[in-house]
Amino acid sequence: MNFAIVVRSGPLASEGSRSALRFARAVLNSGHSLERVFFHGEGTYNASSLTVGPQDEDDLTAAWAELGRQHDLDLVICVASALKRGVLDDSEAERYEKAGGGNMRPEFVISGLGQLADAALRVDRLVTFGG
């Protein structure tokens, strides 16, 4: 079965991101495919390289990045949501003349809602967490 996931929770705000990560791991460990993980709204914070959580909790931003590297996943953050929340890659930081460059982990890419629509059309199941 082919899945796509929408994550609408930040890494520190609720259990949505953690639940989505567990689900993604279960999908992949069960031999299914994961077409795309789309981070929307507060979920875009999962791509920030500046997030620092409590020391006694898992670093969800690092965990998502690692899962993306291990499985060559398409980790997409919504451009409109990212811009509102200050999560930028180097290109967007330059475009909007933001000093210091981007603050987005390199395992993620910025794109539009078209990527979510595309995934929804191509998968068997679209599962949303948080929001």
DSSP file (Angstrom, degrees, kcal/mol; ACC not computed):
  #  RESIDUE AA STRUCTURE BP1 BP2  ACC     N-H-->O    O-->H-N    N-H-->O    O-->H-N    TCO  KAPPA ALPHA  PHI   PSI    X-CA   Y-CA   Z-CA
    1    1 A M              0   0    0      0, 0.0    32,-2.2     0, 0.0     2,-0.5   0.000 360.0 360.0 360.0 146.0    0.0    0.0    0.0
    2    2 A N  E     -a   33   0A   0     30,-0.2   122,-2.3    32,-0.1   123,-1.7  -0.910 360.0-172.9-109.2 127.1    1.2    3.5   -0.8
    3    3 A F  E     -ab  34 125A   0     30,-2.7    32,-3.1    -2,-0.5    33,-0.6  -0.781  16.2-167.0-117.3 157.2    0.8    6.2    1.9
    4    4 A A  E     -ab  36 126A   0    121,-1.8   123,-2.5    -2,-0.3     2,-0.4  -0.971  15.4-151.7-134.9 150.0    1.2   10.0    2.2
    5    5 A I  E     -ab  37 127A   0     31,-2.3    33,-3.2    -2,-0.3     2,-0.5  -0.961   7.1-157.3-126.3 139.8    1.2   11.8    5.5
    6    6 A V  E     -ab  38 128A   0    121,-2.6   123,-2.7    -2,-0.4     2,-0.6  -0.976  10.7-162.2-112.7 127.2    0.2   15.4    6.4
    7    7 A V  E     +ab  39 129A   0     31,-2.7    33,-2.4    -2,-0.5   123,-0.2  -0.948  18.7 166.8-113.1 117.9    1.8   16.8    9.6
    8    8 A R        +     0   0    0    121,-3.0    34,-0.6    -2,-0.6     2,-0.4   0.187  53.2  83.1-114.8  14.2    0.1   19.8   11.0
    9    9 A S  S    S-     0   0    0    120,-0.3    37,-0.1    33,-0.2    31,-0.0  -0.942  74.1-123.8-120.6 141.7    1.7   19.9   14.5
   10   10 A G     >  -     0   0    0     -2,-0.4     4,-0.7     1,-0.1     7,-0.6  -0.246  33.3-103.6 -72.7 169.4    5.0   21.3   15.5
   11   11 A P  T  4 S+     0   0    0      0, 0.0    49,-0.2     0, 0.0    -1,-0.1   0.671 116.9  28.5 -71.5 -16.2    7.6   19.2   17.2
   12   12 A L  T  4 S+     0   0    0     41,-0.0     3,-0.1    48,-0.0    -3,-0.0   0.537 104.9  73.1-119.1 -10.5    7.0   20.7   20.6
   13   13 A A  T  4 S-     0   0    0     29,-0.1     2,-0.3     1,-0.1    -1,-0.0   0.840 107.4 -22.8 -81.6 -34.8    3.3   21.7   20.6
   14   14 A S  S  < S-     0   0    0     -4,-0.7     4,-0.4     0, 0.0     3,-0.3  -0.864  71.4 -84.8-158.9-172.6    1.5   18.4   20.8
   15   15 A E  S  > S+     0   0    0     -2,-0.3     4,-2.9     1,-0.2     5,-0.3   0.441  96.1  97.1 -86.9  -0.3    1.8   14.7   20.1
   16   16 A G  H  > S+     0   0    0      1,-0.2     4,-2.3     2,-0.2    -1,-0.2   0.913  85.6  42.5 -57.7 -48.5    0.8   15.1   16.4
   17   17 A S  H  > S+     0   0    0     -7,-0.6     4,-2.4    -3,-0.3    -1,-0.2   0.912 115.7  49.3 -66.7 -42.4    4.4   15.2   15.0
   18   18 A R  H  > S+     0   0    0     -4,-0.4     4,-2.3     2,-0.2    -2,-0.2   0.911 112.4  48.2 -63.1 -42.7    5.5   12.3   17.2
   19   19 A S  H  X S+     0   0    0     -4,-2.9     4,-2.5     2,-0.2    -2,-0.2   0.897 111.1  50.8 -64.7 -40.2    2.5   10.2   16.3
   20   20 A A  H  X S+     0   0    0     -4,-2.3     4,-2.8    -5,-0.3    -2,-0.2   0.904 109.7  50.4 -63.5 -41.2    3.1   10.9   12.6
   21   21 A L  H  X S+     0   0    0     -4,-2.4     4,-2.4     2,-0.2    -2,-0.2   0.923 111.0  48.3 -63.4 -44.6    6.7    9.9   12.9
   22   22 A R  H  X S+     0   0    0     -4,-2.3     4,-2.3     1,-0.2    -2,-0.2   0.917 112.8  48.8 -60.9 -42.9    5.8    6.6   14.6
   23   23 A F  H  X S+     0   0    0     -4,-2.5     4,-2.7     2,-0.2    -2,-0.2   0.925 109.8  51.6 -63.1 -44.8    3.2    6.0   11.9
   24   24 A A  H  X S+     0   0    0     -4,-2.8     4,-2.3     1,-0.2     5,-0.2   0.920 110.8  48.2 -59.2 -44.4    5.7    6.7    9.1
   25   25 A R  H  X S+     0   0    0     -4,-2.4     4,-2.9     1,-0.2    -1,-0.2   0.910 111.6  50.0 -61.6 -42.4    8.2    4.3   10.7
   26   26 A A  H  X S+     0   0    0     -4,-2.3     4,-1.4     2,-0.2     6,-0.2   0.898 109.5  51.5 -64.2 -40.9    5.5    1.6   11.0
   27   27 A V  H  <>S+     0   0    0     -4,-2.7     5,-1.9     1,-0.2     3,-0.3   0.948 115.2  41.6 -58.7 -49.8    4.5    2.1    7.4
   28   28 A L  H ><5S+     0   0    0     -4,-2.3     3,-1.3     1,-0.2    -2,-0.2   0.886 113.2  52.2 -69.2 -39.2    8.1    1.7    6.2
   29   29 A N  H 3<5S+     0   0    0     -4,-2.9    -1,-0.2     1,-0.3    -2,-0.2   0.729 105.3  57.5 -69.3 -20.8    8.9   -1.2    8.5
   30   30 A S  T 3<5S-     0   0    0     -4,-1.4    -1,-0.3    -3,-0.3    -2,-0.2   0.415 121.1-106.3 -88.9   1.4    5.8   -3.1    7.3
   31   31 A G  T < 5S+     0   0    0     -3,-1.3    -3,-0.2     1,-0.3    -2,-0.1   0.518  78.6 128.7  88.6   4.2    7.0   -3.0    3.7
   32   32 A H      < -     0   0    0     -5,-1.9     2,-0.3    -6,-0.2    -1,-0.3  -0.372  57.5-113.1 -83.5 170.9    4.6   -0.3    2.5
   33   33 A S  E     -a    2   0A   0    -32,-2.2   -30,-2.7    -2,-0.1     2,-0.6  -0.805  12.3-149.1-108.7 152.0    5.7    2.8    0.6
   34   34 A L  E     -a    3   0A   0     -2,-0.3    40,-0.3   -32,-0.2   -30,-0.2  -0.931  10.5-173.2-120.3 104.3    5.6    6.4    1.8
   35   35 A E  E     -     0   0A   0    -32,-3.1     2,-0.3    -2,-0.6    39,-0.3   0.908  63.8 -20.3 -64.9 -47.0    5.1    8.7   -1.2
   36   36 A R  E     -a    4   0A   0    -33,-0.6   -31,-2.3    37,-0.1     2,-0.5  -0.986  44.5-142.5-163.4 149.0    5.5   12.0    0.6
   37   37 A V  E     -ac   5  75A   0     37,-2.6    39,-2.9    -2,-0.3     2,-0.5  -0.991  25.1-163.7-116.6 120.4    5.3   13.7    4.0
   38   38 A F  E     -ac   6  76A   0    -33,-3.2   -31,-2.7    -2,-0.5     2,-0.6  -0.918   4.6-155.8-111.1 121.6    3.8   17.2    3.7
   39   39 A F  E     +ac   7  77A   0     37,-3.4    39,-2.6    -2,-0.5     2,-0.3  -0.865  20.9 174.2-101.5 121.7    4.3   19.6    6.6
   40   40 A H    >   -     0   0    0    -33,-2.4     3,-2.2    -2,-0.6    39,-0.0  -0.912  46.8 -15.3-130.0 151.6    1.6   22.3    6.8
   41   41 A G  G >  S-     0   0    0     -2,-0.3     3,-1.9     1,-0.3     4,-0.2  -0.323 136.6  -0.8  59.5-132.7    0.8   25.1    9.3
   42   42 A E  G >  S+     0   0    0    -34,-0.6     3,-1.6     1,-0.3    -1,-0.3   0.720 123.2  78.2 -61.3 -20.5    2.6   24.5   12.6
   43   43 A G  G X  S+     0   0    0     -3,-2.2     3,-1.9     1,-0.3    -1,-0.3   0.724  74.4  75.9 -61.7 -21.8    4.0   21.4   11.1
   44   44 A T  G X  S+     0   0    0     -3,-1.9     3,-2.1     1,-0.3    -1,-0.3   0.775  78.1  73.9 -63.4 -23.6    6.6   23.4    9.2
   45   45 A Y  G X  S+     0   0    0     -3,-1.6     3,-1.3     1,-0.3    -1,-0.3   0.717  79.2  75.2 -61.9 -18.4    8.5   23.9   12.5
   46   46 A N  G <  S+     0   0    0     -3,-1.9    -1,-0.3     1,-0.2    19,-0.2   0.695  93.8  52.6 -64.6 -17.8    9.6   20.3   12.1
   47   47 A A  G <  S+     0   0    0     -3,-2.1    58,-3.2    -4,-0.2    -1,-0.2   0.496  82.7 114.0 -95.4  -5.3   12.0   21.4    9.4
   48   48 A S  B X   -E  104   0B   0     -3,-1.3     3,-0.6    -4,-0.3    56,-0.2  -0.478  52.4-159.0 -74.2 131.9   13.7   24.2   11.4
   49   49 A S  T 3  S+     0   0    0     54,-3.7    -1,-0.1    -2,-0.2    55,-0.1   0.499  89.9  63.9 -82.9  -3.7   17.3   23.7   12.2
   50   50 A L  T 3  S+     0   0    0     53,-0.5     2,-0.3     2,-0.0    -1,-0.2   0.485  71.4 115.8 -98.7  -4.7   16.9   26.1   15.1
   51   51 A T    <   -     0   0    0     -3,-0.6     2,-0.5    -6,-0.2    10,-0.1  -0.485  39.5-177.9 -70.2 129.1   14.4   24.1   17.2
   52   52 A V        -     0   0    0     -2,-0.3     3,-0.1     9,-0.0     7,-0.0  -0.955   6.3-171.3-129.9 112.9   15.8   23.0   20.6
   53   53 A G        -     0   0    0     -2,-0.5     6,-0.1     1,-0.2   -41,-0.0  -0.328  41.0 -62.2 -93.9 179.1   13.6   20.9   22.8
   54   54 A P    >   -     0   0    0      0, 0.0     3,-1.8     0, 0.0    -1,-0.2  -0.296  47.3-121.6 -59.6 145.6   13.9   19.8   26.3
   55   55 A Q  T 3  S+     0   0    0      1,-0.3     4,-0.1    -3,-0.1    -2,-0.1   0.744 110.0  57.2 -64.4 -24.0   16.9   17.6   26.9
   56   56 A D  T 3  S+     0   0    0      2,-0.1     2,-0.3     0, 0.0    -1,-0.3   0.329  99.0  74.7 -91.8   9.5   14.8   14.7   28.2
   57   57 A E  S <  S-     0   0    0     -3,-1.8    -4,-0.1     1,-0.0     2,-0.1  -0.858  90.2 -96.8-118.6 155.3   12.7   14.5   25.0
   58   58 A D        -     0   0    0     -2,-0.3     2,-1.2     1,-0.1     3,-0.1  -0.375  35.1-118.3 -64.6 146.1   13.5   13.2   21.6
   59   59 A D     >  -     0   0    0      1,-0.2     4,-2.2    -4,-0.1     5,-0.1  -0.761  31.9-174.1 -86.5  96.2   14.6   15.7   19.0
   60   60 A L  H  > S+     0   0    0     -2,-1.2     4,-2.7     1,-0.2     5,-0.2   0.835  79.3  56.8 -66.8 -33.1   11.8   15.3   16.5
   61   61 A T  H  > S+     0   0    0      1,-0.2     4,-2.0     2,-0.2    -1,-0.2   0.926 111.5  43.6 -64.1 -41.7   13.3   17.6   13.9
   62   62 A A  H  > S+     0   0    0      2,-0.2     4,-2.7     1,-0.2    -2,-0.2   0.877 112.5  53.8 -67.4 -37.7   16.4   15.4   13.8
   63   63 A A  H  X S+     0   0    0     -4,-2.2     4,-2.5     2,-0.2    -2,-0.2   0.911 109.5  46.9 -65.3 -42.7   14.3   12.3   13.8
   64   64 A W  H  X S+     0   0    0     -4,-2.7     4,-2.5     2,-0.2    -1,-0.2   0.930 113.1  49.7 -62.5 -44.3   12.3   13.4   10.8
   65   65 A A  H  X S+     0   0    0     -4,-2.0     4,-2.3    -5,-0.2    -2,-0.2   0.916 111.6  48.4 -60.5 -44.2   15.6   14.4    9.0
   66   66 A E  H  X S+     0   0    0     -4,-2.7     4,-2.9     2,-0.2    -1,-0.2   0.916 110.8  49.9 -63.7 -44.2   17.2   11.0    9.8
   67   67 A L  H  X S+     0   0    0     -4,-2.5     4,-2.1     1,-0.2     6,-0.2   0.909 110.3  51.8 -60.9 -41.4   14.1    9.1    8.6
   68   68 A G  H  X>S+     0   0    0     -4,-2.5     5,-1.7     1,-0.2     4,-0.7   0.912 112.7  44.5 -60.8 -43.4   14.2   11.2    5.4
   69   69 A R  H ><5S+     0   0    0     -4,-2.3     3,-0.5     3,-0.2    -2,-0.2   0.929 113.0  50.8 -66.4 -45.6   17.8   10.3    4.8
   70   70 A Q  H 3<5S+     0   0    0     -4,-2.9    -2,-0.2     1,-0.2    -1,-0.2   0.864 125.1  26.0 -61.5 -37.8   17.5    6.6    5.6
   71   71 A H  H 3<5S-     0   0    0     -4,-2.1    -1,-0.2    -5,-0.2    -2,-0.2   0.263 102.3-119.3-114.3  10.8   14.5    6.1    3.3
   72   72 A D  T <<5 -     0   0    0     -4,-0.7    -3,-0.2    -3,-0.5    -4,-0.1   0.925  51.1-177.7  49.5  51.3   15.1    8.9    0.7
   73   73 A L      < -     0   0    0     -5,-1.7     2,-1.1    -6,-0.2    -1,-0.1  -0.442  34.9-119.6 -82.9 152.7   11.8   10.4    1.6
   74   74 A D        -     0   0    0    -40,-0.3   -37,-2.6   -39,-0.3     2,-0.8  -0.803  33.9-175.7 -89.6  96.6   10.1   13.4    0.1
   75   75 A L  E     -cd  37 108A   0     -2,-1.1    34,-2.3    32,-0.6     2,-0.4  -0.864   9.3-178.3 -99.6 106.1    9.8   15.7    3.1
   76   76 A V  E     -cd  38 109A   0    -39,-2.9   -37,-3.4    -2,-0.8     2,-0.4  -0.895  15.1-161.0-114.4 131.3    7.9   18.8    1.8
   77   77 A I  E     -cd  39 110A   0     32,-3.0    34,-2.4    -2,-0.4     2,-0.2  -0.914  31.7-108.0-109.5 141.3    7.0   21.9    3.8
   78   78 A C  E  >  - d   0 111A   0    -39,-2.6     4,-2.7    -2,-0.4    34,-0.2  -0.454  21.8-143.8 -66.7 127.2    4.3   24.3    2.6
   79   79 A V  H  > S+     0   0    0     32,-2.6     4,-2.6    -2,-0.2     5,-0.2   0.903  98.0  48.4 -62.9 -43.6    5.9   27.5    1.3
   80   80 A A  H  > S+     0   0    0      1,-0.2     4,-1.9     2,-0.2    -1,-0.2   0.926 115.0  45.3 -64.6 -43.9    3.1   29.8    2.6
   81   81 A S  H  > S+     0   0    0      1,-0.2     4,-1.2     2,-0.2    -2,-0.2   0.900 113.7  50.6 -64.3 -40.8    3.2   28.2    6.1
   82   82 A A  H  X>S+     0   0    0     -4,-2.7     5,-2.4     1,-0.2     4,-0.6   0.919 108.8  50.0 -65.2 -44.9    7.0   28.3    6.2
   83   83 A L  H ><5S+     0   0    0     -4,-2.6     3,-0.8     1,-0.2    -1,-0.2   0.905 109.2  52.1 -62.1 -41.4    7.2   32.0    5.2
   84   84 A K  H 3<5S+     0   0    0     -4,-1.9    -1,-0.2     1,-0.2    -2,-0.2   0.810 116.1  41.0 -62.4 -29.5    4.6   32.9    7.9
   85   85 A R  H 3<5S-     0   0    0     -4,-1.2    -1,-0.2    -3,-0.3    -2,-0.2   0.355 112.9-113.0-105.0   4.2    6.7   31.0   10.5
   86   86 A G  T <<5 +     0   0    0     -3,-0.8     2,-0.8    -4,-0.6    -3,-0.2   0.789  67.5 141.2  71.6  27.6   10.2   32.1    9.4
   87   87 A V      < +     0   0    0     -5,-2.4     2,-0.3    -6,-0.2    -1,-0.2  -0.892  28.7 163.7-102.3 105.3   11.3   28.6    8.3
   88   88 A L        -     0   0    0     -2,-0.8    15,-2.2    13,-0.1    16,-1.2  -0.918  36.1-139.2-128.2 145.5   13.3   29.4    5.2
   89   89 A D     >  -     0   0    0     -2,-0.3     4,-2.4    13,-0.2     5,-0.2  -0.446  47.4 -93.5 -86.0 175.7   15.8   27.7    3.0
   90   90 A D  H  > S+     0   0    0      1,-0.2     4,-2.2     2,-0.2     5,-0.2   0.872 124.9  54.0 -60.3 -37.9   18.8   29.7    1.7
   91   91 A S  H  > S+     0   0    0      1,-0.2     4,-2.4     2,-0.2    -1,-0.2   0.922 111.4  43.2 -64.0 -45.6   17.0   30.6   -1.5
   92   92 A E  H  > S+     0   0    0      2,-0.2     4,-2.2     1,-0.2    -1,-0.2   0.871 111.7  54.6 -69.4 -36.5   13.9   32.0    0.2
   93   93 A A  H  <>S+     0   0    0     -4,-2.4     5,-3.3     1,-0.2    -1,-0.2   0.909 112.3  44.0 -62.4 -41.0   16.0   33.9    2.8
   94   94 A E  H ><5S+     0   0    0     -4,-2.2     3,-1.3     3,-0.2    -2,-0.2   0.912 110.7  54.7 -68.6 -42.3   17.9   35.6    0.0
   95   95 A R  H 3<5S+     0   0    0     -4,-2.4    -2,-0.2     1,-0.3    -1,-0.2   0.884 115.9  37.6 -58.2 -40.6   14.7   36.3   -1.9
   96   96 A Y  T 3<5S-     0   0    0     -4,-2.2    -1,-0.3    -5,-0.1    -2,-0.2   0.241 113.0-118.2 -98.5  12.4   13.2   38.1    1.0
   97   97 A E  T < 5 +     0   0    0     -3,-1.3     2,-0.6     1,-0.2    -3,-0.2   0.889  51.7 166.7  54.4  47.6   16.5   39.6    2.1
   98   98 A K    > < -     0   0    0     -5,-3.3     3,-1.1    -6,-0.1    -1,-0.2  -0.837  34.1-124.5 -94.9 123.7   16.7   37.9    5.4
   99   99 A A  T 3  S+     0   0    0     -2,-0.6    -1,-0.0     1,-0.2    -5,-0.0  -0.292  88.2  31.8 -66.0 148.0   20.1   38.2    7.1
  100  100 A G  T 3  S-     0   0    0      3,-0.0    -1,-0.2   -10,-0.0    -7,-0.0   0.337 104.7-109.8  91.3  -7.8   21.8   35.1    8.1
  101  101 A G    <   -     0   0    0     -3,-1.1   -13,-0.1    -8,-0.1   -11,-0.1  -0.248  60.3 -23.2  79.2-170.2   20.5   32.8    5.4
  102  102 A G        -     0   0    0      1,-0.1   -13,-0.2   -15,-0.1   -12,-0.1  -0.253  37.5-160.1 -77.4 163.4   18.1   29.9    5.8
  103  103 A N        +     0   0    0    -15,-2.2   -54,-3.7   -14,-0.1   -53,-0.5   0.037  53.1 116.6-129.0  23.2   17.3   27.9    8.9
  104  104 A M  B    S-E   48   0B   0    -16,-1.2   -56,-0.2   -56,-0.2   -14,-0.1  -0.768  70.6-111.0 -99.6 138.8   15.8   24.9    7.3
  105  105 A R    >   -     0   0    0    -58,-3.2     3,-1.5    -2,-0.4    -2,-0.1  -0.400  27.2-125.0 -63.3 142.4   17.3   21.4    7.6
  106  106 A P  T 3  S+     0   0    0      0, 0.0    -1,-0.1     0, 0.0   -59,-0.0   0.650 103.3  71.2 -69.2 -14.3   18.6   20.3    4.2
  107  107 A E  T 3  S+     0   0    0    -60,-0.1   -32,-0.6   -33,-0.0     2,-0.2   0.664  92.9  70.1 -74.3 -14.7   16.5   17.0    4.2
  108  108 A F  E <   -d   75   0A   0     -3,-1.5     2,-0.3   -61,-0.2   -32,-0.2  -0.661  67.1-155.4-101.7 156.7   13.4   19.1    3.6
  109  109 A V  E     -d   76   0A   0    -34,-2.3   -32,-3.0    -2,-0.2     2,-0.4  -0.965  15.2-127.9-128.6 149.7   12.2   21.0    0.6
  110  110 A I  E     +d   77   0A   0     -2,-0.3     2,-0.3   -34,-0.2   -32,-0.2  -0.815  44.4 140.6 -95.0 134.0    9.9   24.0    0.3
  111  111 A S  E     -d   78   0A   0    -34,-2.4   -32,-2.6    -2,-0.4   -31,-0.2  -0.914  42.8 -91.2-156.8-177.3    7.0   23.7   -2.2
  112  112 A G    >>  -     0   0    0     -2,-0.3     3,-1.7   -34,-0.2     4,-0.5  -0.324  45.3 -88.7 -99.6-178.9    3.3   24.5   -2.6
  113  113 A L  H 3> S+     0   0    0      1,-0.3     4,-2.4     2,-0.2     3,-0.4   0.666 114.2  79.8 -64.3 -16.4    0.0   22.8   -1.9
  114  114 A G  H 3> S+     0   0    0      1,-0.2     4,-2.7     2,-0.2    -1,-0.3   0.844  87.3  57.7 -58.6 -32.7    0.2   21.3   -5.4
  115  115 A Q  H <> S+     0   0    0     -3,-1.7     4,-1.9     2,-0.2    -1,-0.2   0.848 106.7  48.0 -66.3 -33.7    2.6   18.7   -3.9
  116  116 A L  H  X S+     0   0    0     -4,-0.5     4,-2.6    -3,-0.4    -2,-0.2   0.924 112.3  48.2 -70.6 -44.8    0.0   17.7   -1.4
  117  117 A A  H  X S+     0   0    0     -4,-2.4     4,-1.7     1,-0.2    -2,-0.2   0.912 111.2  51.5 -61.0 -42.8   -2.7   17.5   -4.1
  118  118 A D  H  X S+     0   0    0     -4,-2.7     4,-1.2     1,-0.2    -1,-0.2   0.923 111.2  47.1 -59.8 -45.8   -0.3   15.4   -6.3
  119  119 A A  H >X S+     0   0    0     -4,-1.9     4,-1.4     1,-0.2     3,-0.5   0.914 108.3  55.6 -63.2 -42.6    0.4   13.0   -3.4
  120  120 A A  H 3< S+     0   0    0     -4,-2.6    -1,-0.2     1,-0.2    -2,-0.2   0.850 108.9  48.3 -60.2 -34.4   -3.3   12.7   -2.6
  121  121 A L  H 3< S+     0   0    0     -4,-1.7    -1,-0.2     1,-0.2    -2,-0.2   0.763 115.3  44.0 -75.3 -25.4   -4.1   11.6   -6.2
  122  122 A R  H << S+     0   0    0     -4,-1.2    -2,-0.2    -3,-0.5     2,-0.2   0.575 100.6  75.3-100.1 -11.2   -1.3    9.0   -6.3
  123  123 A V     <  -     0   0    0     -4,-1.4  -120,-0.2    -5,-0.1     3,-0.1  -0.571  67.7-137.2-104.6 165.2   -1.6    7.2   -2.9
  124  124 A D  S    S+     0   0    0   -122,-2.3     2,-0.4     1,-0.3  -121,-0.2   0.815  93.7  23.0 -82.1 -34.6   -3.9    4.7   -1.5
  125  125 A R  E     -b    3   0A   0   -123,-1.7  -121,-1.8     2,-0.0     2,-0.5  -0.998  58.7-164.8-139.9 132.4   -4.2    6.4    1.9
  126  126 A L  E     -b    4   0A   0     -2,-0.4     2,-0.4  -123,-0.2  -121,-0.2  -0.979  18.2-169.3-112.7 119.2   -3.6   10.0    2.9
  127  127 A V  E     -b    5   0A   0   -123,-2.5  -121,-2.6    -2,-0.5     2,-0.4  -0.934   4.7-157.4-118.2 130.6   -3.3   10.3    6.7
  128  128 A T  E     -b    6   0A   0     -2,-0.4     2,-0.4  -123,-0.2  -121,-0.2  -0.872   4.9-167.3-111.3 139.0   -3.3   13.6    8.6
  129  129 A F  E     -b    7   0A   0   -123,-2.7  -121,-3.0    -2,-0.4  -120,-0.3  -0.985  50.9 -10.8-124.9 134.6   -1.8   14.2   12.1
  130  130 A G              0   0    0     -2,-0.4  -121,-0.2  -123,-0.2  -124,-0.0  -0.102 360.0 360.0  80.6-177.1   -2.4   17.3   14.3
  131  131 A G              0   0    0   -123,-0.3    -1,-0.1  -124,-0.0  -122,-0.1   0.429 360.0 360.0 101.3 360.0   -3.9   20.6   13.5
